[in-house]
Amino acid sequence: MIISFSECVILFTVFITECVVIVTVNLLSIILFIKNKSLRTRSMYLVMSLTVADLLVGSLSGSVDSFYSQNRYCPFVKKYSLSREVRIAFLVLIPLFPFVSLTNITVISLERFHATFCPFRHRLIKRWVFLVAIAVVWVLSIITLVIVGIEYFLMTSHHLLASYCCLCLIVTFVSYTSILFKFRFGAHPQRHCAAALRQRKLTVTLFITTLVSLLLCLPYSILYLLADRSSYRSFNSLSDPERIRLFSSLNFLRYANSVVNPILYAVRMPDFKKALLSLFRRPQRENVAIPLSRY
C-alpha cells in the first residue's frame, strides 16, 4: 500500500496537528479542574477521567497510530522491520485510550441514569465510590485490550472488539433513552429545586457530548467491521490509495471526538466557561491611594 508523497505529507501534518490540538485542549481542561474546586464535584470525577483518557488519546494513541501508518504507507519514510510482538503492542496501544474513553462514556451514562432515577440515593454516594468506578474503567479497558492482543494470534480479535463496542453502545443508548423518557413523561416533584436543575442540565450536557462522540466514532467503527468481511464487495473493489484515504478521513473524525468534549463543556457549563475565562483574564491591579503631601 503506497500513496503519493504529497498525500503522505498532508496526512501526516493533519494527524500530528490534530494530536497537538487534542493534547492542548484536554491539558487546559485538566488545569481548570485542578485549579477550580467548584468543578471537582463527585459527578465530574468521571468527566475528569474522560479528559485524562482523551489527553492520552492525542499524546500516545494518536502519535503511535501516525508512526505506524507512516511506516506502512509512506514512500519517503525509512521502513522499519517490526517484529510480530511490536506490531501486536502497537495494535493494543493504538485503541487502548480510545477504549478507555468509550468505557468512561458508558459509565457516565450509567451514573446519569442513577442520578435521574434515584436522586436521593445518588446524593448519598461517597467520593470513594466514584474513584473505585474510575479505577474499574481503566483496569477493565486494559484487560480487554490485553485479551485482544492475545486473541490476535487466533485471528478472532475483531469479534471481541465488536462485542465490547456494541455492549458499550447498547448500555449508553438504553441509559440515555430512559433518561430522556423520564424527562419527557415522568413526574418532576423537584422541578424548582436548584440542585435538581443543575443535575438535569449536567445530564443534558453529557448527553450532547455522548451523542457527538458516538456520531464521530461510529463511521470508522462500522467501516472497520465491514472491511474485515470478505463479502463486502464495495470496499474490496477500492484501490489501495482509495482505502487509505477513506480510512484516514474516518480516523480523523474518530480522533476529533477527543477535542469536542472540552469545547462543549465550555459552551454548556457556566462554571467551566467562567474558569476558562478567568484563566486568560489579566489580574486587575488594585488602586492604591497615594497620600498627598501636606506641603
PAZAPA-4460 file (N, C-alpha, C; in steps of 0.05 Angstrom, whole numbers, plus 32768, in hexadecimal, padded with zeros to 4 digits):
% residues 295
    n_x    n_y    n_z   ca_x   ca_y   ca_z    c_x    c_y    c_z   seq   type   mol
   8011   7FE8   8000   8000   8000   8000   8012   8019   8000     1      M     A
   8012   8027   7FEA   8023   803F   7FE8   8011   8056   7FDE     2      I     A
   8015   806D   7FE9   8007   8085   7FE0   801C   8099   7FD8     3      I     A
   8014   80AE   7FCB   8027   80C2   7FC0   8034   80D1   7FD7     4      S     A
   804A   80DE   7FCF   805A   80EE   7FE2   8049   8104   7FEE     5      F     A
   803B   8113   7FDD   802B   812A   7FE7   8015   8121   7FFA     6      S     A
   8007   810C   7FF3   7FF2   8102   8004   7FFD   80F9   801F     7      E     A
   8014   80EC   801E   8020   80E3   8037   8027   80FA   8049     8      C     A
   8032   810F   803E   8039   8127   804D   8020   8134   8059     9      V     A
   800B   8136   8049   7FF2   8142   8052   7FE6   8132   8069    10      I     A
   7FE4   8117   8066   7FD8   8107   807A   7FE8   8108   8094    11      L     A
   8003   8107   8092   8013   8109   80AA   8010   8124   80B8    12      F     A
   8010   8139   80A8   800D   8154   80B4   7FF2   8157   80C2    13      T     A
   7FDD   814E   80B4   7FC2   8150   80C0   7FBF   8141   80DA    14      V     A
   7FC9   8128   80DA   7FC6   8118   80F2   7FD8   8122   8109    15      F     A
   7FF0   812B   8103   8000   8136   8119   7FF4   814F   8124    16      I     A
   7FE9   8160   8112   7FDC   8179   811B   7FC4   8172   812D    17      T     A
   7FB4   815E   8125   7F9E   8156   8135   7FA6   814B   8150    18      E     A
   7FBC   813C   8151   7FC6   8132   816B   7FCF   8149   817D    19      C     A
   7FDC   815D   8171   7FE5   8174   8181   7FCC   8183   818C    20      V     A
   7FB8   8186   817C   7F9F   8194   8185   7F92   8184   819B    21      V     A
   7F91   8169   8198   7F85   8158   81AD   7F93   815B   81C7    22      I     A
   7FAE   815A   81C6   7FBE   815D   81DF   7FBA   8178   81EB    23      V     A
   7FBA   818D   81DB   7FB8   81A8   81E5   7F9D   81AD   81F3    24      T     A
   7F88   81A6   81E5   7F6D   81AB   81EF   7F67   819B   8209    25      V     A
   7F6F   8182   8209   7F69   8172   8221   7F7C   8178   8238    26      N     A
   7F95   8180   8232   7FA7   8189   8247   7F9C   81A2   8254    27      L     A
   7F91   81B4   8244   7F85   81CC   824E   7F6D   81C5   8260    28      L     A
   7F5E   81B2   8258   7F47   81A9   8268   7F50   819E   8283    29      S     A
   7F65   818E   8283   7F6F   8182   829B   7F79   8198   82AE    30      I     A
   7F86   81AC   82A3   7F8F   81C3   82B4   7F78   81D1   82C1    31      I     A
   7F62   81D4   82B2   7F4A   81E1   82BD   7F3E   81D0   82D3    32      L     A
   7F3D   81B6   82CF   7F33   81A5   82E5   7F44   81A6   82FE    33      F     A
   7F5E   81A8   82FA   7F70   81A9   8311   7F6E   81C3   8320    34      I     A
   7F6C   81D9   8311   7F6D   81F4   831E   7F52   81FD   8329    35      K     A
   7F3C   81F1   8320   7F22   81FA   8329   7F14   81E4   8338    36      N     A
   7F11   81E9   8352   7F04   81D5   8363   7EE7   81D1   835C    37      K     A
   7ED9   81E6   8351   7EBD   81E3   834A   7EB8   81CF   8334    38      S     A
   7ECC   81C9   8324   7ECA   81B5   830F   7ECF   8199   8318    39      L     A
   7EDB   8196   832F   7EE2   817B   8339   7ECC   816F   834A    40      R     A
   7EB4   816E   833F   7E9D   8161   834C   7E9E   8143   8347    41      T     A
   7E8E   8134   8356   7E8F   8117   8353   7E87   810F   8337    42      R     A
   7E72   811C   832C   7E69   8114   8312   7E7D   811B   82FC    43      S     A
   7E8F   812D   8302   7EA3   8135   82EE   7EBC   8124   82EF    44      M     A
   7EBE   8112   8302   7ED6   8101   8304   7ED9   80F0   82EB    45      Y     A
   7EC3   80E5   82E2   7EC3   80D4   82C9   7ECA   80E5   82B1    46      L     A
   7EC1   80FE   82B1   7EC7   8110   829B   7EE5   8116   829B    47      V     A
   7EF1   811A   82B3   7F0E   811E   82B5   7F1D   8105   82AB    48      M     A
   7F13   80EE   82B1   7F20   80D5   82A7   7F1E   80D4   8289    49      S     A
   7F08   80DC   827E   7F04   80DD   8261   7F18   80F1   8254    50      L     A
   7F1C   8107   8261   7F2F   811B   8257   7F4B   8111   8257    51      T     A
   7F53   8102   826C   7F6E   80F6   826C   7F71   80E2   8256    52      V     A
   7F5C   80D2   8252   7F5D   80BE   823C   7F5F   80CB   8221    53      A     A
   7F50   80E1   821D   7F52   80F0   8203   7F6E   80FC   8200    54      D     A
   7F7A   8105   8216   7F95   8110   8214   7FA9   80FA   820B    55      L     A
   7FA6   80E2   8216   7FB7   80CC   820E   7FB1   80C2   81F2    56      L     A
   7F99   80C6   81E9   7F92   80BF   81CD   7FA3   80CF   81BA    57      V     A
   7FA6   80EA   81BF   7FB5   80FA   81AE   7FD3   80F7   81B1    58      G     A
   7FDD   80F3   81CA   7FF9   80F2   81CF   8006   80D7   81C9    59      S     A
   7FF7   80C1   81CC   8002   80A6   81C8   7FF4   8097   81B1    60      L     A
   7FDA   8092   81B3   7FCD   8082   819F   7FCF   808F   8183    61      S     A
   7FCA   80AA   8182   7FCB   80B7   8168   7FE7   80B8   815D    62      G     A
   7FFB   80BD   816E   8017   80BE   8165   8020   80A3   815B    63      S     A
   801A   808E   816A   8022   8073   8161   8014   806B   8147    64      V     A
   7FFA   8073   8145   7FEB   806D   812D   7FF7   807B   8115    65      D     A
   8000   8094   8119   800D   80A3   8103   8027   8096   80FA    66      S     A
   8037   808E   810E   8051   8080   8107   804B   8066   80F9    67      F     A
   8038   8057   8103   8032   803D   80F8   8028   803F   80DB    68      Y     A
   8018   8054   80D6   800D   8058   80BB   8024   8062   80A8    69      S     A
   8035   8073   80B2   804B   807D   80A2   805D   8066   809A    70      Q     A
   8062   8054   80AD   8074   803D   80A7   8068   802A   8093    71      N     A
   804E   802A   8090   8040   8018   807D   803B   8024   8062    72      R     A
   8034   803E   8062   802A   804A   8049   803C   805D   803A    73      Y     A
   804D   806C   8049   805B   8082   803C   8074   8079   802E    74      C     A
   8079   8082   8016   8090   8078   8007   80AA   8085   800F    75      P     A
   80A9   809D   801C   80C2   80AA   8023   80CC   80A4   803F    76      F     A
   80BD   8095   804E   80C5   808E   8069   80D5   8074   8069    77      V     A
   80EB   8074   8077   80FB   805C   807A   80EB   8046   8087    78      K     A
   80E8   8030   807A   80D8   801A   8085   80E7   800B   809B    79      K     A
   80D8   8007   80B1   80E3   7FF8   80C7   80D7   7FDC   80C7    80      Y     A
   80E8   7FC8   80CA   80DE   7FAD   80CB   80D5   7FA7   80E8    81      S     A
   80BA   7FA8   80EB   80AF   7FA5   8106   80A9   7F87   810B    82      L     A
   80B1   7F7E   8122   80AB   7F62   8129   808D   7F5F   812F    83      S     A
   8085   7F47   8130   8069   7F41   8134   8060   7F4B   8150    84      R     A
   8072   7F49   8164   806B   7F52   817F   8068   7F70   817F    85      E     A
   8079   7F7F   8171   8077   7F9C   8170   805D   7FA4   8161    86      V     A
   8056   7F97   814C   803D   7F9D   813E   8025   7F98   8150    87      R     A
   8026   7F83   815F   8010   7F7D   8172   800E   7F93   8187    88      I     A
   8026   7F9B   8191   8026   7FB1   81A5   801B   7FCB   819A    89      A     A
   8021   7FD1   8181   8015   7FE8   8174   7FF7   7FE5   8171    90      F     A
   7FEF   7FCD   8168   7FD2   7FC9   8164   7FC2   7FC9   817E    91      L     A
   7FD0   7FC5   8194   7FC3   7FC8   81AE   7FC4   7FE4   81B8    92      V     A
   7FDA   7FF2   81B4   7FDE   800D   81BF   7FCD   8021   81AF    93      L     A
   7FCA   801D   8195   7FBB   8031   8185   7F9D   8033   818E    94      I     A
   7F8F   801C   8192   7F73   801F   819B   7F70   8020   81B9    95      P     A
   7F86   801F   81C9   7F83   801D   81E6   7F74   8035   81F2    96      L     A
   7F7E   804D   81ED   7F72   8064   81FA   7F58   806C   81ED    97      F     A
   7F54   8068   81D2   7F38   806B   81C8   7F25   8058   81D6    98      P     A
   7F2E   8040   81DD   7F1E   802D   81EC   7F17   8037   8208    99      F     A
   7F2C   8042   8215   7F27   804E   822F   7F13   8065   822D   100      V     A
   7F15   8075   8218   7F02   808B   8214   7EE6   8081   8210   101      S     A
   7EE3   806C   81FF   7EC9   8060   81FA   7EBD   8054   8214   102      L     A
   7ECE   8047   8223   7EC4   803B   823D   7EBC   8051   8250   103      T     A
   7ECB   8067   8251   7EC4   807D   8262   7EA9   8089   825A   104      N     A
   7EA4   808C   8240   7E8B   8096   8237   7E74   8084   8240   105      I     A
   7E79   8069   823E   7E64   8056   8247   7E5E   8058   8264   106      T     A
   7E73   805A   8275   7E6F   805D   8292   7E62   8077   8299   107      V     A
   7E69   808C   828A   7E5C   80A6   828F   7E3E   80A4   828A   108      I     A
   7E36   8096   8275   7E1A   8092   826F   7E0C   8083   8285   109      S     A
   7E19   806F   8291   7E0E   8060   82A8   7E0B   8072   82C0   110      L     A
   7E20   8083   82C5   7E1F   8096   82DB   7E08   80AA   82D8   111      E     A
   7E04   80B4   82C0   7DEE   80C6   82BB   7DD3   80B8   82BE   112      R     A
   7DD2   809F   82B6   7DB9   808F   82BA   7DB2   808D   82D7   113      F     A
   7DC6   8087   82E7   7DC2   8084   8304   7DBA   809F   8310   114      H     A
   7DC7   80B5   8307   7DC1   80D0   8312   7DA4   80D8   830B   115      A     A
   7D9A   80CF   82F4   7D7F   80D7   82EB   7D6A   80C7   82F9   116      T     A
   7D6E   80AD   82FB   7D59   809C   8306   7D5B   8097   8324   117      F     A
   7D72   809C   8330   7D76   8099   834D   7D85   80B1   8357   118      C     A
   7D79   80C9   8356   7D88   80E2   835D   7D90   80E2   837A   119      P     A
   7D7F   80D9   838C   7D86   80DA   83A9   7D9D   80C7   83AF   120      F     A
   7D9C   80AE   83A4   7DB2   809C   83A8   7DCC   80A5   839B   121      R     A
   7DC9   80B3   8385   7DE1   80BD   8377   7DEF   80D2   8387   122      H     A
   7DE0   80E2   8396   7DED   80F7   83A6   7DFC   80EB   83BE   123      R     A
   7DF5   80D2   83C6   7E02   80C6   83DD   7E1A   80B5   83D5   124      L     A
   7E20   80B3   83BB   7E37   80A4   83B2   7E51   80B2   83BB   125      I     A
   7E63   80A3   83C7   7E7C   80AF   83D0   7E8F   80B3   83B8   126      K     A
   7EA3   80C4   83BC   7EB6   80CA   83A7   7EC7   80B2   839F   127      R     A
   7ECD   80A1   83B3   7EDD   808A   83AD   7ED0   8077   8399   128      W     A
   7EB5   8077   8399   7EA7   8065   8385   7EAE   806E   8369   129      V     A
   7EAE   8088   8364   7EB5   8092   834A   7ED2   808C   8343   130      F     A
   7EE4   808E   8357   7F00   8087   8352   7F03   806A   834B   131      L     A
   7EF5   8059   8359   7EF6   803C   8352   7EEB   8037   8336   132      V     A
   7ED5   8045   832F   7ECA   8042   8314   7EDE   804A   82FE   133      A     A
   7EED   805F   8304   7F02   8068   82F1   7F17   8053   82EE   134      I     A
   7F20   8048   8305   7F34   8032   8304   7F2A   801A   82F4   135      A     A
   7F11   8013   82F8   7F06   7FFC   82EA   7F05   8001   82CC   136      V     A
   7EFE   801A   82C4   7EFE   8021   82A8   7F19   801D   829B   137      V     A
   7F2E   8027   82A8   7F48   8024   829C   7F52   8007   829C   138      W     A
   7F4E   7FF9   82B2   7F57   7FDD   82B3   7F48   7FCC   829F   139      V     A
   7F2E   7FD0   829D   7F1E   7FC0   828B   7F26   7FC5   826E   140      L     A
   7F2C   7FDE   8267   7F35   7FE4   824C   7F50   7FD7   8246   141      S     A
   7F62   7FD9   8259   7F7D   7FCD   8255   7F7B   7FAF   8252   142      I     A
   7F6B   7FA2   8263   7F68   7F85   8261   7F5C   7F7D   8246   143      I     A
   7F48   7F8C   823D   7F3B   7F86   8224   7F4F   7F88   820D   144      T     A
   7F5F   7F9D   820D   7F72   7FA0   81F7   7F89   7F8B   81F8   145      L     A
   7F90   7F83   8210   7FA4   7F6D   8212   7F99   7F53   8207   146      V     A
   7F80   7F4E   820C   7F73   7F36   8201   7F72   7F38   81E3   147      I     A
   7F6D   7F51   81D9   7F6C   7F55   81BC   7F88   7F4E   81B0   148      V     A
   7F9D   7F57   81BE   7FB8   7F50   81B4   7FBD   7F32   81B3   149      G     A
   7FB3   7F24   81C7   7FB6   7F07   81C8   7FA5   7EFA   81B2   150      I     A
   7F8C   7F05   81AE   7F7B   7EFA   819A   7F84   7EFF   817E   151      E     A
   7F97   7F13   817B   7FA2   7F19   8161   7FAF   7F00   8155   152      Y     A
   7FBB   7EF0   8166   7FC8   7ED7   815C   7FB3   7EC4   8151   153      F     A
   7F9B   7EC5   815C   7F86   7EB3   8153   7F74   7EBF   813E   154      L     A
   7F7A   7ED8   8136   7F6B   7EE6   8121   7F4E   7EE9   8128   155      M     A
   7F48   7EED   8141   7F2B   7EF1   8149   7F28   7F0B   8158   156      T     A
   7F3C   7F1C   8157   7F3B   7F35   8167   7F25   7F48   815D   157      S     A
   7F1F   7F47   8143   7F0B   7F59   8138   7EEF   7F54   8145   158      H     A
   7EE9   7F3A   8149   7ED0   7F34   8155   7ECF   7F3D   8172   159      H     A
   7EE5   7F3B   8180   7EE6   7F45   819C   7EE3   7F63   819D   160      L     A
   7EF1   7F71   818C   7EEE   7F8E   818B   7ED2   7F96   8184   161      L     A
   7EC6   7F89   8171   7EAB   7F90   8169   7E97   7F8B   8180   162      A     A
   7E9B   7F75   818E   7E89   7F6E   81A4   7E8B   7F83   81BB   163      S     A
   7EA4   7F8B   81C1   7EA8   7F9E   81D7   7E9C   7FB9   81CF   164      Y     A
   7EA1   7FC2   81B7   7E97   7FDC   81AE   7E78   7FDC   81AD   165      C     A
   7E6D   7FC6   81A3   7E50   7FC4   81A2   7E43   7FC5   81BE   166      C     A
   7E50   7FB7   81D1   7E46   7FB7   81EC   7E46   7FD3   81F8   167      L     A
   7E5C   7FE2   81F3   7E5E   7FFD   81FD   7E48   800F   81F0   168      C     A
   7E45   800C   81D6   7E31   801C   81C8   7E15   8016   81D1   169      L     A
   7E0F   7FFC   81D6   7DF4   7FF5   81DE   7DEE   8000   81FA   170      I     A
   7E01   7FFD   820D   7DFE   8008   8228   7DFA   8026   8227   171      V     A
   7E0A   8034   8217   7E08   8051   8215   7DED   8059   8209   172      T     A
   7DE5   804B   81F4   7DCB   8052   81E7   7DB4   804D   81F9   173      F     A
   7DB3   8036   8207   7D9D   8030   821A   7D9C   8044   8231   174      V     A
   7DB3   804C   823B   7DB4   805E   8252   7DA9   807A   824A   175      S     A
   7DB2   8085   8235   7DA9   80A0   822D   7D8D   80A0   8222   176      Y     A
   7D85   808A   8215   7D69   8088   820C   7D56   8088   8224   177      T     A
   7D5D   8079   8239   7D4D   8079   8251   7D4D   8094   825E   178      S     A
   7D63   80A2   825E   7D65   80BD   826A   7D53   80D0   825B   179      I     A
   7D55   80D0   8240   7D44   80E2   8230   7D27   80DC   8234   180      L     A
   7D20   80C2   8236   7D04   80BB   823B   7CFB   80C5   8256   181      F     A
   7D0C   80C4   826A   7D06   80CE   8284   7D01   80EC   8284   182      K     A
   7D13   80FA   8276   7D10   8117   8274   7CF6   811F   8265   183      F     A
   7CEF   810F   8251   7CD8   8117   8240   7CBE   810F   824D   184      R     A
   7CBC   80F8   8259   7CA2   80EE   8262   7CA1   80EA   8280   185      F     A
   7CB7   80EA   828E   7CB7   80E5   82AA   7CAF   80FD   82BB   186      G     A
   7CA8   80F7   82D4   7CA1   810D   82E6   7CBB   811B   82F0   187      A     A
   7CB9   8134   82F5   7CD0   8144   82FE   7CC9   8152   8318   188      H     A
   7CC9   8144   832F   7CC2   8151   8348   7CD6   8166   8351   189      P     A
   7CEF   8164   8346   7D04   8177   834E   7D0B   818A   8337   190      Q     A
   7CF6   8191   8327   7CFB   81A1   8310   7D08   81BB   8316   191      R     A
   7D00   81C7   832D   7D0A   81E2   8334   7D21   81E1   8348   192      H     A
   7D2B   81C9   834E   7D42   81C7   8360   7D5B   81CD   8350   193      C     A
   7D6C   81DF   835C   7D84   81E8   834E   7D97   81D0   8349   194      A     A
   7D9A   81BE   835C   7DAC   81A7   8358   7DA1   8195   8342   195      A     A
   7D87   8191   8341   7D7B   8180   832C   7D7F   818C   8311   196      A     A
   7D7C   81A6   830F   7D80   81B4   82F6   7D9D   81B1   82EC   197      L     A
   7DB0   81B4   82FF   7DCC   81B1   82F7   7DD2   8195   82ED   198      R     A
   7DC7   8181   82FB   7DCB   8165   82F3   7DBF   8160   82D7   199      Q     A
   7DA8   816C   82D3   7D9A   8168   82B9   7DAA   8174   82A3   200      R     A
   7DB5   818C   82A8   7DC5   819A   8293   7DDF   818B   828E   201      K     A
   7DEB   8180   82A3   7E03   8170   829F   7DFD   8157   828F   202      L     A
   7DE6   814B   8294   7DDE   8133   8285   7DDB   8139   8268   203      T     A
   7DCD   814F   8262   7DC9   8157   8246   7DE4   815D   8238   204      V     A
   7DF6   816A   8247   7E11   8170   823C   7E20   8157   8235   205      T     A
   7E20   8144   8248   7E2F   812B   8244   7E22   811A   822E   206      L     A
   7E07   811C   822C   7DF9   810E   8216   7E02   8119   81FB   207      F     A
   7E04   8134   81F9   7E0D   8140   81DF   7E29   8138   81D8   208      I     A
   7E3B   8139   81EC   7E57   8130   81E7   7E58   8113   81DF   209      T     A
   7E48   8102   81EB   7E48   80E6   81E4   7E3D   80E2   81C8   210      T     A
   7E28   80F0   81C1   7E1D   80ED   81A6   7E31   80F6   8191   211      L     A
   7E3E   810C   8196   7E53   8116   8182   7E6A   8101   8180   212      V     A
   7E72   80F7   8197   7E87   80E3   8197   7E80   80CA   8187   213      S     A
   7E68   80C1   818B   7E5F   80A9   817C   7E5D   80AE   815E   214      L     A
   7E53   80C6   8157   7E51   80CC   813B   7E6C   80CE   812D   215      L     A
   7E81   80D7   813C   7E9C   80D9   8131   7EA9   80BD   8130   216      L     A
   7EA3   80AC   8143   7EB1   8092   8144   7EA4   807C   8133   217      C     A
   7E8A   807E   8130   7E7B   8068   8123   7E84   8063   8106   218      L     A
   7E88   8078   80F5   7E90   8072   80D9   7EA9   8061   80D7   219      P     A
   7EBD   8068   80E6   7ED6   8058   80E5   7ED2   803C   80EF   220      Y     A
   7EC3   8039   8105   7EBE   801F   8110   7EAF   800D   80FD   221      S     A
   7E9A   8018   80F0   7E8B   8009   80DD   7E9C   8000   80C5   222      I     A
   7EAC   8013   80BB   7EBD   800C   80A4   7ED2   7FF7   80AC   223      L     A
   7EDC   7FFA   80C4   7EF0   7FE6   80CE   7EE5   7FCA   80CF   224      Y     A
   7ECC   7FC8   80D8   7EC0   7FAE   80DA   7EB8   7FA3   80BE   225      L     A
   7EAE   7FB5   80AD   7EA7   7FAC   8092   7EBF   7FA4   8081   226      L     A
   7ED5   7FB3   8085   7EED   7FAD   8075   7EF9   7F92   807C   227      A     A
   7EF2   7F88   8094   7EFD   7F6E   809D   7EEE   7F57   808F   228      D     A
   7ED7   7F5D   8083   7EC7   7F48   8076   7ECE   7F47   8058   229      R     A
   7ED6   7F30   804F   7EDE   7F2D   8033   7EC6   7F30   8021   230      S     A
   7EAD   7F2E   802B   7E96   7F30   801A   7E8E   7F4D   8015   231      S     A
   7E9C   7F60   8022   7E95   7F7C   801E   7EA2   7F85   8004   232      Y     A
   7E95   7F81   7FEE   7EA1   7F86   7FD3   7EA7   7FA3   7FCE   233      R     A
   7E96   7FB5   7FD7   7E9A   7FD1   7FD1   7EB5   7FDB   7FDC   234      S     A
   7EBC   7FD2   7FF4   7ED6   7FDA   7FFF   7EED   7FCC   7FF1   235      F     A
   7EE9   7FB2   7FEC   7EFF   7FA3   7FDF   7F05   7FAC   7FC3   236      N     A
   7EF1   7FB9   7FB6   7EF5   7FC2   7F9B   7F06   7FDC   7F9A   237      S     A
   7F0A   7FE9   7FB0   7F1A   8001   7FB1   7F38   7FFB   7FAE   238      L     A
   7F46   800D   7FA2   7F63   800A   7FA0   7F70   8010   7FBB   239      S     A
   7F8A   800A   7FBE   7F97   800E   7FD7   7F98   802C   7FDF   240      D     A
   7F9F   803E   7FCD   7F9F   805B   7FD5   7F83   8064   7FDD   241      P     A
   7F6E   805A   7FD0   7F53   8062   7FD7   7F4B   8058   7FF3   242      E     A
   7F54   8040   7FF9   7F4F   8035   8014   7F5D   8046   802A   243      R     A
   7F76   804E   8024   7F85   805E   8037   7F77   8079   803B   244      I     A
   7F6E   8085   8026   7F61   809F   8028   7F47   809D   8039   245      R     A
   7F38   8087   8033   7F1F   8084   8042   7F24   807E   805F   246      L     A
   7F36   806C   8065   7F3C   8066   8081   7F48   807E   8090   247      F     A
   7F59   808D   8082   7F65   80A5   808F   7F50   80BA   8095   248      S     A
   7F3D   80BE   8083   7F29   80D3   8088   7F17   80CB   80A0   249      S     A
   7F0F   80B2   80A1   7EFE   80AA   80B7   7F0E   80A8   80D1   250      L     A
   7F27   80A1   80CF   7F38   80A0   80E7   7F3C   80BC   80F2   251      N     A
   7F3E   80D0   80E0   7F40   80EC   80E9   7F28   80F4   80F9   252      F     A
   7F10   80EC   80F0   7EF7   80F2   80FF   7EF7   80E3   811A   253      L     A
   7F02   80CB   811A   7F02   80BC   8133   7F13   80CA   8148   254      R     A
   7F2A   80D3   8140   7F3B   80E1   8153   7F30   80FD   815A   255      Y     A
   7F21   8109   8148   7F15   8123   814F   7F01   8121   8166   256      A     A
   7EF8   8109   816C   7EE7   8104   8183   7EF5   810E   819D   257      N     A
   7F0F   810C   819E   7F1E   8114   81B6   7F22   8132   81B8   258      S     A
   7F19   8141   81A4   7F1B   815E   81A4   7F01   816C   81AC   259      V     A
   7EEB   8160   81A3   7ED1   816E   81A5   7EC7   816F   81C2   260      V     A
   7ECF   815C   81D3   7EC4   815C   81EE   7ECA   8175   81FE   261      N     A
   7EE3   817E   8200   7EE9   8197   820F   7EDB   81AF   8202   262      P     A
   7ED8   81AF   81E8   7ECA   81C6   81DB   7EAD   81C7   81E3   263      I     A
   7EA0   81B0   81E4   7E84   81AF   81ED   7E81   81B6   820A   264      L     A
   7E95   81AE   821A   7E94   81B5   8237   7E95   81D4   8239   265      Y     A
   7EA6   81E1   822A   7EA8   81FE   822B   7E8F   820C   8222   266      A     A
   7E81   8200   820F   7E68   820C   8205   7E51   8207   8218   267      V     A
   7E4F   81EF   8223   7E38   81E7   8232   7E3A   81EB   8250   268      R     A
   7E52   81EB   825B   7E56   81EC   8278   7E60   8208   8281   269      M     A
   7E4F   8217   828F   7E57   8232   8297   7E70   8233   82A8   270      P     A
   7E72   8220   82BB   7E8A   821F   82CD   7EA4   821A   82BD   271      D     A
   7EA2   8208   82A9   7EB9   8202   8299   7EC1   821A   8288   272      F     A
   7EAD   8227   827D   7EB2   823F   826C   7EBE   8255   827D   273      K     A
   7EB3   8259   8295   7EBD   826E   82A6   7EDA   8269   82AE   274      K     A
   7EE0   8250   82B4   7EFC   8248   82BC   7F0F   824C   82A4   275      A     A
   7F05   8246   828C   7F16   8249   8274   7F1C   8266   826F   276      L     A
   7F08   8277   8272   7F0D   8294   826D   7F1F   82A0   8282   277      L     A
   7F1C   8297   829B   7F2D   82A2   82B0   7F4A   8299   82AD   278      S     A
   7F4E   8282   829F   7F69   8279   829B   7F79   828B   8288   279      L     A
   7F6B   8297   8275   7F78   82A9   8262   7F74   82C6   8268   280      F     A
   7F64   82CC   827B   7F60   82E8   8282   7F77   82F3   8293   281      R     A
   7F81   830A   828C   7F96   8316   829B   7F8C   8320   82B6   282      R     A
   7F9C   831A   82CB   7F93   8324   82E6   7F94   8342   82E6   283      P     A
   7F7E   834D   82F0   7F7C   836A   82F2   7F8C   8375   8309   284      Q     A
   7F9A   838B   8303   7FAA   8398   8318   7F98   83A7   832B   285      R     A
   7F9E   83A4   8344   7F8F   83B2   8358   7F97   83CF   8358   286      E     A
   7F83   83E0   835B   7F88   83FD   835C   7F93   8404   8377   287      N     A
   7FAC   840D   8378   7FB8   8414   8391   7FB7   8432   8395   288      V     A
   7FAB   843A   83AA   7FA8   8457   83B0   7FC3   8463   83B8   289      A     A
   7FCB   8478   83AA   7FE5   8485   83B0   7FE0   849E   83C0   290      I     A
   7FE9   849E   83D9   7FE3   84B5   83EA   7FF0   84CE   83DF   291      P     A
   7FE2   84E5   83DF   7FEC   84FE   83D6   7FFE   850B   83EB   292      L     A
   8013   8517   83E2   8025   8524   83F5   8018   853D   8401   293      S     A
   801C   8540   841A   8011   8557   8427   801E   8571   841F   294      R     A
   8036   856F   8413   8045   8587   840D   8046   858B   83EF   295      Y     A
***
